[in-house]
Amino acid sequence: MDATSTTASTDDLIKSILTRPAEPTERRGQRASKDGARRGTTTRGPAIVASVAALAAGGFVLTSRPGAGLVTGLAIVAVWAACGLVLALRRPDEQLGLLAGVGALVGAIALVAASRIGTHTGGQALVELLRGVALGLVPAVMLHLLTGLPDGHLGSSRARRGVAAAYLTGAVVGIGLSTGHHRVPVVPFVAWAVVASVIALTASSARYRQTAGLVRRRLQWFGVALAVATEVALVAIALRILVAWPPHLGIVIAVATVPLPLALAAAAASERVASGADRLLAHTVSTAGISGVVVVVYLLVVIGLGRSPQGGERTLLLLSMAAAGVAAALYLPARQRLERFANHLVYGERHAPDEVLRTFGSRLSRSIPLDELLLQLAESLQKVLNLRAAEVWTGSPERLERTVSVPDRPPMHFGLSSSETPVVSRAGVSGPAWMQVWLPQLLAGREDAVMRVAPVVHSGELLALIVAERAAGGEPFTEEDERVLTELARQIGLALHNVNLDSALQASLDEVRRQAQELRDSRSRIVATADAARREIERNLHDGAQQHLVAMALQMKLARQLAGTDAAAAQAMLDELADNLKEAIQELRDLAHGIYPPLLMDRGLGEAMAAAGRRAALPTNVNVDTAERFGQEVEAAVYFCCLEAMQNAGKHAGDGATIEVRVWQDEGALLFEVSDDGAGFAYDNRTPGAGFINMSDRLGAIGGSLRVESARGQGTHIHGTIPVEAKAPSSD
């Protein structure tokens, strides 16, 4: 296979992995479990075989020609094989154990071949070919492992074809590495390893973004190990280029891969180990990134010089690289401590001016009462801006009160006129000259002080004032100080606005609860009143009209008996029966009048109220200033409420009192008023009498309201309002 086919295979691999459709983690887990259940232990067996074979091959190396490099390689193979066994036993439904075992076996084959080179004169070409192919397959195995994360299964046929192409490419590259020399060409192997790493990391990072839960934590541990391995390899390569150390770069890079199987095995063996990897991954990536930048900078500098360091230059360069790495690692903690030292040196005992903004912003998200929050703000403001006093005035423009003061000062208050409020609201951070014109109250007793006032405004509404005071002749306020006051006023305005919204919402909620309770109580009283009225009607019918009708039936029977014997007696009895019938009819009318007056139904409020006024116990003047008819429930409510009020006046107003009744319509409402000039009483809205409760319930049932005004010696005034729909004017 030529270079063109190798490049095409690599391109196919990249396309297959990057265009592979995303599959949710849960679905992948369910699919893996189903596949594992269907295959039984088929992945465990091959994984164990591959791991044991790798260990056996390593044992063969020890018997041939043990050396430092081969022993190190054997230890690496042993770690991969052992982790493959752990993964196969703990996760038999996954392919990670098989991949780790295959990687160990490929590495062992490379070691066996390397140990046989030079030991026999025959078969050297075959041994070198075996070594080259094994080394070429190592990046392909790593690509397969990273692409198959988190469980080792490839998600689609395209991905499987891509991985197969990677193995084929690795074999071709391995054939090219078989040069007939003991040393392996570095450039082709490194190029192939870099291409495979880029493809694998791209695919694994895309898969990581699709995972969650335990699977994501397992991948985080693998990410920690991968960051460590990459950092070690990068530093080793840089040192090799710069100072020609270490002498065996391949062994160091192979050792750098050891954390990868250890992370996979540890995360798969215990869920407790798998947790807590997110913070470690973040720190590892950041540290590795900083040190990587240092290494790259040194490489660019050396390449820019155009030559490699020689002699003592290498030692100096190595020490400078170590110093740069240590400086990069200590940058963040050192920067924080140096900032605190600089603030102490420049500002004395206080922090930088913008420190109060950060602290106040963080406290806004906590459940701290507003008074405590403003007190903490004033204390921080005094310390940070080196003030003699810091004050916060809150309230409304009509009454601004000194709520918080550090140091503590007695309460004070003042108000702004309607013409002053817009000017103060639109002003920014202002000094004593402006305050002398618009807020002279704040300057009382401190005319010589260095002061600034910042209005706290939200949506054009003045909510508070921040007053910053320094001693006379003190340090003037800088632009940074005024910027801090401006930003702080904006944050306080938002906080106060939210507090006002919370208060209004709570008040609305309390009002809704009160109205709901009143509605429940009113409904209960209406039901009870209806039951009582029903029983009273039943009693009146039984004791009144029913008794008259029964008596008339007996009289009619008796008159029939007397008609044949005593006509005169029968006639007299019939006359009496006629009178009794009239009384029964009148009694039924009176009873019906108590339920709904016929006159109100026929003639409306004007005549019904006039008739009620004539029957009142006290002299009554009735004025109904509307001839319009309303709904039956509206007219009944007005009529019976006025009737109840007149009856109460007749009972309690006293002799010589008069009653004034007025009914009129105004702006979509029907209103009535019943007043008397009698004795009056001390009305308590919290404990109203039964009559007032009945009137309020009757009006409340149709959306109306009742208001009672009374005082001893000043009579009583009862006002009622019922909303009504305005009628369109007639076209006549």
C-alpha positions in Angstrom: 0.0 0.0 0.0 1.4 3.4 -1.0 1.3 6.7 0.8 -1.8 7.8 -1.1 -3.8 4.9 0.1 -2.6 5.4 3.6 -3.7 9.1 3.5 -7.1 8.1 2.1 -7.6 5.5 4.9 -6.7 8.2 7.5 -9.2 10.6 5.9 -11.9 8.0 5.9 -11.2 7.3 9.6 -11.5 11.0 10.5 -14.8 11.4 8.6 -16.3 8.2 10.1 -15.5 9.3 13.6 -16.4 13.0 13.3 -19.7 12.3 11.4 -20.8 9.5 13.6 -24.3 10.3 14.9 -24.5 11.1 18.6 -26.0 8.5 20.8 -27.3 9.2 24.4 -25.3 7.7 27.2 -28.3 5.9 28.6 -29.1 4.3 25.3 -25.4 3.3 24.9 -25.4 1.8 28.3 -28.6 -0.2 27.6 -27.2 -1.3 24.3 -23.9 -2.4 25.9 -25.8 -4.4 28.6 -28.0 -6.1 25.9 -24.9 -6.9 23.8 -23.0 -8.2 26.8 -26.0 -10.4 27.8 -26.3 -11.7 24.3 -22.6 -12.5 24.0 -22.3 -13.9 27.5 -18.6 -13.8 28.6 -17.1 -13.6 25.1 -15.3 -10.4 25.8 -13.9 -11.7 29.2 -12.3 -14.7 27.6 -10.4 -13.0 24.8 -9.3 -10.3 27.2 -7.9 -12.8 29.6 -6.2 -14.7 26.8 -4.6 -11.5 25.4 -3.4 -10.4 28.9 -1.9 -13.8 29.8 -0.3 -14.1 26.4 1.3 -10.6 26.9 2.7 -11.7 30.3 4.0 -15.0 28.9 5.7 -13.1 26.1 7.3 -10.8 28.7 8.5 -13.8 30.6 10.2 -15.0 27.4 12.0 -11.7 27.1 13.5 -12.1 30.6 15.0 -15.5 29.5 16.6 -14.1 26.4 18.5 -10.9 27.0 17.4 -8.9 30.0 18.4 -5.3 30.1 17.3 -2.0 31.7 15.3 -1.0 28.7 13.7 -4.4 28.2 12.9 -4.7 31.9 11.2 -1.3 31.9 9.2 -2.3 28.8 8.2 -5.5 30.4 7.0 -3.6 33.5 4.8 -1.4 31.2 3.4 -4.5 29.5 2.7 -6.1 32.8 0.7 -3.0 34.0 -1.4 -3.0 30.8 -2.0 -6.7 31.1 -3.0 -6.6 34.7 -5.4 -3.7 34.1 -6.8 -5.6 31.2 -7.5 -8.6 33.6 -9.2 -6.2 36.1 -11.4 -4.7 33.4 -12.3 -8.0 32.0 -13.3 -9.4 35.4 -15.1 -6.2 36.7 -16.7 -5.2 33.4 -17.3 -8.4 31.3 -19.9 -6.7 29.1 -17.4 -4.1 28.0 -14.5 -4.3 25.6 -12.0 -2.1 27.6 -10.4 -5.2 29.1 -9.9 -6.7 25.7 -8.4 -3.5 24.3 -6.0 -3.2 27.2 -5.0 -6.9 26.8 -4.5 -6.4 23.0 -2.4 -3.3 23.7 -0.3 -5.3 26.2 0.1 -8.1 23.7 1.2 -5.8 20.9 3.8 -4.2 23.2 5.0 -7.6 24.3 5.5 -8.7 20.7 7.5 -5.6 20.1 9.7 -6.4 23.1 10.2 -10.0 22.0 11.2 -8.9 18.6 13.6 -6.2 20.0 15.2 -8.7 22.3 15.9 -11.1 19.4 17.5 -8.6 17.1 21.2 -9.2 16.9 21.1 -12.6 18.7 20.9 -14.7 15.6 22.2 -14.1 12.1 19.3 -15.8 10.4 15.8 -14.4 10.3 16.8 -10.8 11.2 14.6 -9.3 8.5 11.5 -11.2 9.8 12.2 -10.1 13.4 12.7 -6.5 12.4 9.4 -6.7 10.4 7.6 -8.1 13.4 9.0 -5.3 15.6 8.1 -2.6 13.1 4.5 -3.8 12.6 4.0 -4.2 16.4 5.2 -0.6 17.0 3.0 0.7 14.1 0.0 -1.0 15.6 0.5 0.7 19.1 -1.1 4.1 17.9 -3.9 2.1 16.2 -4.7 0.3 19.5 -4.7 3.7 21.4 -7.0 5.1 18.7 -9.3 2.2 19.1 -9.3 2.6 22.9 -10.0 6.3 22.9 -12.6 6.1 20.1 -14.5 3.3 22.0 -14.8 5.1 25.3 -16.5 4.8 27.7 -17.2 1.1 27.2 -15.0 0.1 24.3 -17.8 -0.5 21.9 -17.8 1.3 18.6 -21.1 3.1 17.9 -21.6 2.4 14.2 -20.4 0.4 11.2 -18.6 3.5 9.8 -16.6 3.8 13.1 -15.7 0.1 12.9 -14.5 0.5 9.3 -12.5 3.6 10.4 -10.8 1.7 13.2 -10.1 -1.2 10.8 -8.5 1.3 8.4 -6.3 2.6 11.3 -5.1 -0.9 12.0 -4.3 -1.3 8.4 -2.5 2.0 8.3 -0.5 1.1 11.4 0.6 -2.2 9.7 1.7 -0.3 6.6 3.6 2.3 8.7 5.1 -0.6 10.7 6.4 -2.2 7.5 8.0 1.1 6.6 9.7 1.1 10.0 11.4 -2.2 9.2 14.6 -0.7 7.8 17.0 -3.5 8.5 18.7 -1.5 11.3 18.5 -1.8 15.0 17.2 1.7 15.4 13.6 2.6 14.4 13.1 5.7 12.2 11.6 8.3 14.6 10.0 10.8 12.2 7.5 8.3 10.5 6.5 6.8 13.8 6.0 10.1 15.5 4.0 11.5 12.5 1.7 8.4 12.6 1.3 8.6 16.4 0.4 12.4 16.2 -2.2 11.7 13.5 -3.8 8.9 15.4 -3.8 10.9 18.6 -5.6 13.9 17.0 -8.3 11.6 15.6 -8.7 9.8 18.8 -8.8 12.9 21.1 -11.4 14.5 18.8 -13.7 11.5 18.9 -13.3 11.0 22.7 -13.9 14.6 23.5 -17.1 14.5 21.4 -18.2 11.4 23.3 -17.4 12.9 26.7 -19.8 15.8 26.0 -22.6 13.3 25.5 -22.1 11.4 28.8 -23.4 12.0 32.3 -23.3 10.4 35.8 -21.0 7.6 36.6 -19.9 7.1 33.0 -18.8 10.8 32.9 -16.8 10.4 36.1 -15.0 7.4 34.7 -14.0 9.4 31.7 -12.9 12.3 33.9 -10.4 10.0 35.6 -9.1 8.8 32.2 -8.9 12.5 31.2 -6.6 13.1 34.3 -4.4 10.2 33.3 -4.3 11.4 29.6 -3.3 14.9 30.7 -0.5 13.6 32.8 0.7 11.3 30.0 0.6 14.1 27.4 2.5 16.4 29.7 5.2 13.9 30.4 5.6 13.0 26.8 5.8 16.7 25.7 8.4 17.5 28.3 10.5 14.5 27.4 10.4 15.4 23.7 11.3 19.0 24.4 14.2 18.0 26.7 15.4 15.6 24.0 15.4 18.3 21.4 16.9 21.0 23.7 19.4 19.2 25.9 19.6 15.7 24.2 18.2 14.1 27.4 16.7 11.5 28.1 18.8 9.2 26.0 16.0 6.7 25.5 13.0 8.8 24.5 10.8 5.9 23.5 11.0 4.3 26.9 10.0 7.5 28.6 7.0 7.9 26.3 6.0 4.3 26.9 6.2 4.9 30.7 4.0 8.0 30.2 1.2 5.7 29.1 1.0 3.8 32.4 -1.5 6.1 34.0 -4.1 5.4 31.3 -4.8 1.7 32.1 -4.5 2.4 35.8 -7.2 5.1 35.6 -9.5 2.9 33.6 -9.1 -0.1 36.0 -9.5 2.0 39.2 -12.6 3.8 37.9 -14.2 0.5 36.8 -13.3 -1.3 40.0 -15.0 1.1 42.4 -17.7 3.7 42.1 -16.3 5.5 45.1 -13.0 6.0 43.3 -14.8 7.2 40.2 -16.4 10.1 42.1 -14.5 13.4 42.8 -12.6 13.5 39.5 -14.0 16.8 38.1 -11.9 19.1 40.3 -8.8 17.0 39.9 -9.3 17.1 36.1 -9.7 20.9 36.0 -6.5 21.4 38.1 -4.6 18.8 36.1 -5.5 20.3 32.7 -4.7 23.9 33.9 -1.4 22.9 35.3 -0.5 20.8 32.3 -1.5 23.6 30.0 0.7 26.2 31.8 3.7 23.9 31.7 3.0 23.0 28.1 3.0 26.7 27.2 6.4 27.1 28.9 7.8 24.1 26.9 6.5 25.4 23.6 7.9 28.9 24.2 11.4 27.4 24.9 11.2 25.3 21.8 10.3 28.3 19.7 13.1 30.3 21.2 15.7 27.6 20.5 14.3 27.1 16.9 14.5 30.9 16.5 18.2 30.8 17.5 18.8 28.4 14.6 21.0 26.0 16.6 20.8 23.6 19.5 22.5 24.5 22.8 25.9 23.1 23.3 27.9 22.2 26.4 27.2 24.3 29.4 24.3 25.9 27.6 22.2 22.8 28.0 22.6 22.9 31.8 21.6 26.5 31.9 18.7 26.0 29.6 17.5 23.0 31.6 17.6 25.1 34.8 15.8 28.0 33.2 13.1 25.6 32.0 12.7 24.3 35.5 12.6 27.8 36.9 9.9 28.8 34.4 7.8 25.8 35.2 8.0 26.5 38.9 7.1 30.2 38.3 4.1 29.2 36.2 2.9 26.8 38.8 3.2 29.4 41.6 1.7 32.2 39.5 -1.9 32.2 40.8 -1.2 31.9 44.5 1.7 34.4 44.3 -0.5 36.8 42.4 -3.2 36.8 45.1 -0.7 37.4 47.9 1.1 40.1 46.0 -2.2 41.9 45.3 -3.0 41.9 49.0 0.4 43.2 49.8 0.2 45.9 47.2 -3.2 47.0 48.4 -1.9 47.2 52.0 1.1 49.2 50.7 -0.9 51.6 48.6 -4.2 52.0 50.5 -3.0 51.2 54.1 -5.2 49.0 56.1 -8.0 49.0 53.5 -8.6 47.0 50.3 -8.7 48.3 46.7 -11.7 50.5 46.1 -13.6 48.0 44.0 -13.4 45.4 46.7 -16.7 46.6 48.2 -18.4 46.0 44.9 -17.4 42.3 44.9 -18.3 41.7 48.5 -21.7 43.5 48.3 -22.5 41.6 45.0 -21.8 38.3 46.7 -23.9 39.1 49.7 -26.9 40.0 47.6 -27.4 36.4 46.7 -27.6 35.3 50.3 -30.5 35.3 52.7 -29.4 38.4 54.7 -32.0 40.9 56.0 -31.9 44.3 54.3 -30.9 46.2 57.5 -28.0 43.9 58.1 -27.0 44.1 54.5 -26.9 47.9 54.5 -25.0 47.9 57.8 -22.3 45.6 56.3 -22.2 47.8 53.3 -21.6 50.9 55.3 -18.9 49.2 57.3 -17.2 48.0 54.2 -17.5 51.4 52.5 -15.9 53.2 55.4 -13.0 50.7 55.5 -12.4 50.5 51.8 -12.7 54.2 50.9 -11.0 55.4 54.2 -14.1 57.4 55.2 -14.8 59.2 58.5 -18.4 58.2 58.1 -20.6 56.3 55.7 -24.4 56.7 55.8 -27.4 55.2 53.9 -30.6 57.2 53.9 -33.7 55.3 52.8 -37.5 55.9 52.5 -39.5 58.0 50.0 -38.7 61.4 48.6 -41.3 62.9 51.0 -39.4 61.4 54.0 -35.8 60.2 53.7 -34.4 58.8 57.0 -30.9 58.0 58.1 -31.2 54.2 58.4 -27.6 53.2 58.7 -24.6 55.1 59.8 -21.0 54.0 60.6 -20.0 55.3 63.1 -23.5 55.2 64.7 -25.3 58.6 64.6 -28.8 59.5 65.9 -31.7 59.1 63.4 -32.6 62.1 61.2 -35.1 62.7 58.5 -35.9 65.3 55.9 -38.2 65.5 52.8 -37.9 66.7 49.2 -40.4 68.8 47.3 -41.9 67.7 44.1 -39.5 70.1 42.2 -36.4 68.8 44.0 -37.1 65.1 43.6 -36.5 64.9 39.8 -33.2 66.9 40.1 -31.8 64.7 42.8 -32.9 61.5 41.0 -31.1 62.5 37.8 -28.0 63.7 39.5 -24.9 61.4 39.7 -22.3 61.4 42.4 -22.2 65.0 43.6 -20.1 67.1 46.0 -20.7 69.7 48.7 -21.3 72.6 46.2 -24.2 70.7 44.6 -25.4 69.5 48.0 -25.5 73.1 49.3 -28.1 73.9 46.6 -30.3 70.8 46.5 -29.5 68.8 49.8 -28.5 71.4 52.4 -30.0 69.1 55.1 -27.1 66.7 54.6 -24.5 69.4 55.1 -25.8 70.5 58.5 -22.9 70.4 61.0 -20.3 69.3 58.5 -19.9 72.1 56.0 -16.1 71.8 55.9 -16.1 68.0 55.3 -15.1 66.3 52.0 -18.3 64.7 51.0 -20.0 62.8 48.2 -23.6 61.8 47.9 -24.8 59.1 45.4 -28.6 58.9 44.8 -30.0 55.4 44.6 -32.5 55.3 41.8 -34.4 52.5 40.1 -36.6 53.1 37.1 -36.5 56.8 37.7 -37.7 56.4 41.4 -35.5 57.8 44.2 -35.1 55.0 46.8 -32.2 56.1 48.9 -29.0 58.2 49.3 -25.4 57.0 50.0 -23.4 59.6 51.8 -19.6 59.3 52.0 -17.7 61.7 54.3 -14.0 62.4 54.9 -12.6 64.8 57.4 -11.9 68.4 56.4 -8.6 68.6 54.6 -8.6 64.8 54.0 -7.8 62.9 50.8 -10.0 64.1 47.9 -12.3 61.6 46.2 -10.8 60.1 43.0 -12.6 59.0 39.9 -12.3 55.4 41.0 -14.0 56.3 44.3 -16.9 58.0 42.5 -17.2 55.0 40.1 -17.4 52.7 43.1 -20.2 54.8 44.6 -22.1 54.9 41.3 -21.9 51.2 40.8 -22.8 50.6 44.4 -25.8 52.9 44.2 -27.0 50.9 41.2 -26.7 47.6 43.0 -28.5 49.0 46.1 -31.2 50.3 43.9 -31.9 46.9 42.5 -31.9 45.4 46.0 -34.3 48.0 47.4 -36.5 47.6 44.4 -36.7 43.9 45.0 -37.5 44.4 48.6 -40.3 46.8 47.7 -41.6 44.2 45.3 -41.5 41.6 48.0 -43.3 43.9 50.4 -46.0 44.7 47.9 -46.4 41.1 47.0 -46.7 40.1 50.6 -49.3 42.9 51.2 -51.3 41.7 48.2 -51.1 38.2 49.4 -52.3 39.2 52.9 -55.1 41.2 51.3 -56.1 38.3 49.1 -56.1 36.0 52.2 -58.2 38.5 54.2 -60.7 38.8 51.3 -60.9 35.1 50.9 -61.6 34.6 54.6 -64.2 37.3 54.5 -65.8 35.6 51.5 -65.9 32.3 53.3 -67.4 33.9 56.4 -69.9 35.8 54.3 -71.0 32.7 52.5 -71.4 30.9 55.8 -73.6 33.7 57.1 -75.6 33.9 53.9 -76.3 30.1 54.1 -77.3 30.4 57.7 -79.5 33.4 57.1 -81.2 31.7 54.2 -81.9 28.7 56.4 -83.3 30.8 59.2 -85.5 32.8 56.7 -86.8 29.6 55.2 -87.7 28.3 58.7 -89.4 31.6 59.6 -91.5 31.5 56.3 -92.5 28.0 57.1 -93.5 29.0 60.7 -95.4 32.0 59.5 -97.3 30.0 56.9 -98.1 27.3 59.5 -99.1 29.6 62.3 -100.8 32.3 60.2 -102.2 31.7 56.7 -102.6 27.9 57.2 -104.6 28.3 60.4 -106.9 30.8 58.6 -107.4 28.5 55.7 -108.2 25.6 58.0 -110.7 27.7 59.9 -112.4 28.8 56.7 -112.7 25.2 55.5 -114.6 24.3 58.7 -116.8 27.4 58.4 -117.7 26.5 54.8 -118.6 23.0 55.9 -120.7 24.3 58.7 -122.4 26.9 56.4 -123.3 24.1 54.0 -125.0 22.2 56.8 -127.0 25.3 57.9 -128.1 26.3 54.4 -131.0 23.8 54.4 -132.3 24.5 58.0 -131.3 28.1 58.9 -130.7 30.3 55.9 -130.1 33.5 58.0 -127.4 31.8 60.1 -125.8 30.4 57.0 -125.7 33.9 55.4 -124.1 35.4 58.4 -121.5 32.7 58.4 -120.7 33.3 54.8 -120.2 37.0 55.5 -117.8 36.1 58.3 -116.0 33.7 55.9 -115.6 36.5 53.4 -113.9 38.7 56.0 -111.6 35.9 57.1 -110.6 35.3 53.5 -109.7 39.0 53.2 -107.5 38.7 56.3 -105.8 35.6 54.9 -105.1 37.3 51.6 -103.7 40.3 53.5 -101.5 38.1 55.6 -100.1 36.3 52.5 -99.4 39.7 51.0 -97.6 40.8 54.1 -95.6 37.6 54.1 -94.7 38.1 50.4 -93.8 41.7 51.1 -91.2 40.5 53.5 -89.6 38.2 50.9 -89.6 40.6 47.9 -91.9 43.7 47.9 -94.4 43.6 45.1 -94.2 47.4 44.8 -90.4 47.2 44.3 -90.9 44.6 41.5 -93.7 46.6 39.8 -92.7 50.3 40.3 -88.9 50.3 41.1 -86.8 51.9 43.8 -88.5 55.3 43.8 -92.0 54.3 44.9 -90.8 51.3 47.0 -88.5 53.5 49.1 -91.2 56.2 49.4 -93.6 53.7 50.8 -90.9 52.3 53.2 -90.2 55.9 54.3 -93.9 56.4 55.1 -93.9 53.3 57.3 -90.7 54.2 59.2 -90.7 54.8 62.9 -89.0 58.2 62.6 -89.8 61.1 60.2 -88.0 60.1 57.0 -87.2 62.1 53.8 -86.6 59.9 50.8 -84.8 61.2 47.6 -84.3 58.7 44.8 -82.5 60.6 42.1 -82.7 57.9 39.4 -85.6 56.5 37.4 -83.6 53.8 35.8 -84.4 50.2 36.5 -81.6 47.8 37.6 -81.3 44.1 38.1 -83.5 42.5 40.7 -80.6 41.6 43.0 -79.3 45.2 42.8 -82.6 46.8 43.6 -83.3 44.3 46.4 -79.9 44.9 48.0 -80.4 48.7 48.0 -84.0 48.4 49.3 -83.3 46.0 52.1 -80.1 47.7 53.2 -81.9 51.1 53.4 -84.7 49.4 55.2 -82.3 47.8 57.7 -80.6 51.2 58.2 -84.0 52.9 58.8 -85.0 50.2 61.3 -81.7 50.6 63.2 -82.2 54.4 63.3 -85.7 53.9 64.6 -84.4 51.7 67.4 -81.2 53.7 68.4 -81.3 57.2 67.1 -83.7 58.4 69.9 -86.8 60.6 70.0 -86.9 63.7 67.9 -84.4 62.3 65.3 -85.0 62.4 61.6 -83.8 60.2 58.8 -82.5 61.2 55.4 -82.4 58.5 52.6 -80.7 59.3 49.3 -80.2 57.0 46.3 -78.4 58.1 43.1 -76.3 56.9 40.2 -72.7 58.1 39.5 -69.9 56.8 37.1 -70.9 53.2 36.7 -72.2 52.7 40.3 -75.4 52.9 42.2 -75.0 54.6 45.5 -77.2 55.1 48.6 -76.9 56.9 51.9 -79.0 56.6 55.0 -78.2 59.3 57.6 -79.8 60.3 60.9 -79.1 63.2 63.3 -79.7 61.0 66.4 -77.5 60.0 69.3 -74.9 58.1 67.3 -72.5 55.5 68.8 -68.8 54.7 68.8 -68.5 52.5 65.7 -65.8 49.8 65.8 -65.1 48.3 62.4 -63.4 45.3 63.9 -66.6 44.1 65.7 -69.6 45.3 63.7 -73.1 44.4 64.7 -75.3 41.8 63.1 -77.3 44.4 61.1 -74.1 45.8 59.6 -72.8 42.3 58.8 -76.0 41.5 57.0 -75.8 44.6 54.9 -72.1 44.1 54.1 -72.8 40.5 53.1 -75.7 41.4 50.9 -73.7 44.1 49.1 -70.5 42.0 49.0 -72.4 39.2 47.2 -72.9 41.4 44.2 -69.5 43.2 44.3 -70.6 46.2 46.4 -69.2 47.7 49.6 -70.5 49.3 52.8 -69.0 52.2 54.9 -70.3 53.2 58.3 -69.5 56.5 60.0 -70.8 57.3 63.4 -69.8 59.0 66.7 -71.5 59.8 69.9 -73.8 62.8 69.6 -73.1 63.2 65.8 -75.6 60.8 64.3 -74.9 57.9 62.0 -74.2 57.8 58.2 -74.3 54.6 56.2 -72.9 54.7 52.7 -73.3 51.9 50.1 -71.9 51.4 46.6 -72.8 48.8 44.0 -71.0 48.7 40.6 -73.5 48.7 37.7 -72.9 48.6 34.0 -73.6 51.9 32.2 -76.3 51.6 29.6 -75.9 53.1 26.1 -78.0 56.2 25.5 -81.2 55.7 23.7 -81.4 56.6 20.0 -84.9 58.2 20.4 
